[in-house]
Amino acid sequence: MSIIPSLRGSRLTNVFDPFSLDLWDPFDGLISSTVANLPRETSAFANARIDWKETPEAHIFNADLPGVKKEEVKVEVEDGRILQISGERSKEQEEKNDKWHRVERSSGKFMRRFRLPENAKLDQVKASLENGVLTVTVPKQEEKKPEVKSIDISA
């Protein structure tokens, strides 16, 4: 049963069809049209995918940065508890005799910023880059439990 039909390309699909190969994205076209208007060098920032997970001990950020060397990445904590991950993915050298059939990997600068919560220990942030995944660990301060003082009730 078709509830909301969606025209994707030349194919009519159903948004709620669980067997459809096309997934409806309400933001489809917003980013791509915005990125298309930017210079090529700045479009790489959209490809820096980052996951933020909170455990009882820390906030953990994992960024997929394939082909990026640790010298090309900067991890900084700014005033106001802002974690900034930035860098540059180098462009591959082109030879005159090379014939490119497809270029999908982006190159250029990227930057992502996150406001850290109050419980972040900013002086103990650690970062490591292994197998193209940058892991930034921000330890958390222990929660101060409110001190409860029992009051005797007089008659």
C-alpha positions in Angstrom: 0.0 0.0 0.0 1.5 3.3 -1.1 1.3 6.0 1.6 3.8 8.6 0.4 5.1 8.0 -3.1 8.6 9.4 -3.8 10.0 10.1 -7.2 13.7 9.1 -7.0 15.4 9.5 -10.4 13.1 7.9 -13.0 11.7 5.3 -10.6 8.6 5.6 -8.4 9.2 4.2 -5.0 7.3 3.9 -1.7 8.8 5.6 1.3 7.4 3.0 3.7 8.1 0.0 1.5 10.5 -2.2 3.6 11.7 -4.0 0.5 12.5 -0.8 -1.4 16.2 -0.3 -2.3 15.8 3.4 -2.1 15.7 5.1 1.3 13.8 8.4 1.6 15.9 11.1 3.1 14.0 14.4 3.9 17.4 16.2 3.8 18.4 14.7 0.4 19.8 17.4 -1.7 20.3 20.0 1.0 23.9 19.2 1.8 24.9 18.1 -1.7 23.6 21.4 -3.2 25.4 23.4 -0.5 28.6 21.4 -0.9 28.4 21.7 -4.7 28.6 25.5 -4.3 31.8 25.3 -2.2 35.3 25.2 -3.6 36.5 21.6 -4.1 39.1 21.9 -1.3 36.5 22.6 1.4 34.1 19.8 0.4 36.2 17.2 2.2 34.9 18.4 5.6 31.6 16.7 5.0 33.3 13.3 4.6 34.9 13.4 8.1 32.4 11.0 9.8 32.6 11.0 13.6 30.8 8.9 16.2 30.5 10.2 19.8 29.9 7.6 22.4 29.6 8.2 26.2 30.6 5.5 28.6 30.5 5.8 32.4 34.2 6.7 32.4 34.7 8.9 29.2 33.4 10.5 26.1 34.9 8.7 23.1 35.1 10.1 19.6 35.9 7.9 16.6 36.6 9.5 13.2 37.0 7.7 10.0 40.1 9.2 8.3 41.3 6.7 5.8 44.6 7.6 4.2 45.3 10.5 6.6 48.6 10.5 8.4 48.8 11.6 12.1 50.9 14.6 11.0 48.0 15.8 8.9 45.5 15.8 11.8 45.1 18.2 14.7 43.1 17.6 17.9 42.6 20.7 20.0 40.5 21.7 23.0 39.6 25.4 22.9 38.2 27.7 25.6 34.6 27.0 26.4 35.1 23.2 26.2 35.2 23.0 22.4 36.9 19.9 21.0 38.1 20.6 17.5 39.3 17.8 15.1 40.8 19.2 11.9 43.3 18.3 9.2 43.9 17.9 5.5 43.7 14.9 3.3 46.5 15.2 0.7 45.6 15.1 -3.0 47.0 12.2 -4.9 49.8 13.2 -7.4 48.6 13.1 -11.0 50.9 12.0 -13.8 50.4 13.4 -17.3 50.0 9.9 -18.7 47.3 8.9 -16.1 43.8 8.3 -17.3 41.3 8.6 -14.5 38.0 6.7 -14.8 36.5 7.8 -11.5 37.4 10.1 -8.6 35.3 9.5 -5.5 37.8 10.0 -2.7 37.8 13.6 -1.6 40.9 15.6 -0.7 41.3 18.9 1.1 40.7 20.3 4.6 38.2 19.0 7.1 37.1 20.3 10.5 34.6 19.2 13.1 33.8 20.9 16.4 32.0 19.5 19.5 31.0 21.3 22.7 32.0 19.0 25.6 29.8 18.7 28.7 30.7 20.1 32.1 32.0 16.8 33.4 34.8 16.5 30.8 38.4 16.5 32.1 39.9 18.8 29.5 43.5 18.3 30.8 43.4 14.5 30.2 42.3 14.3 26.6 44.1 11.5 24.6 44.1 10.8 20.9 45.4 7.9 18.8 45.3 7.1 15.1 45.2 3.5 14.1 44.2 1.8 10.8 42.6 5.1 9.5 40.5 5.6 12.7 41.2 8.5 15.0 40.1 7.8 18.5 39.8 10.8 20.9 39.1 9.9 24.6 37.9 12.6 27.0 37.7 11.3 30.5 34.8 12.3 32.7 35.0 13.6 36.2 33.2 11.6 38.8 29.8 12.8 39.6 29.7 14.5 43.0 26.9 13.0 44.9 24.9 15.5 46.9 25.8 15.4 50.5 22.8 14.3 52.5 22.6 15.4 56.1 20.0 13.8 58.3 18.1 16.3 60.5 16.6 15.2 63.7 13.0 16.1 64.2 12.1 17.6 67.6 8.7 17.2 69.2 
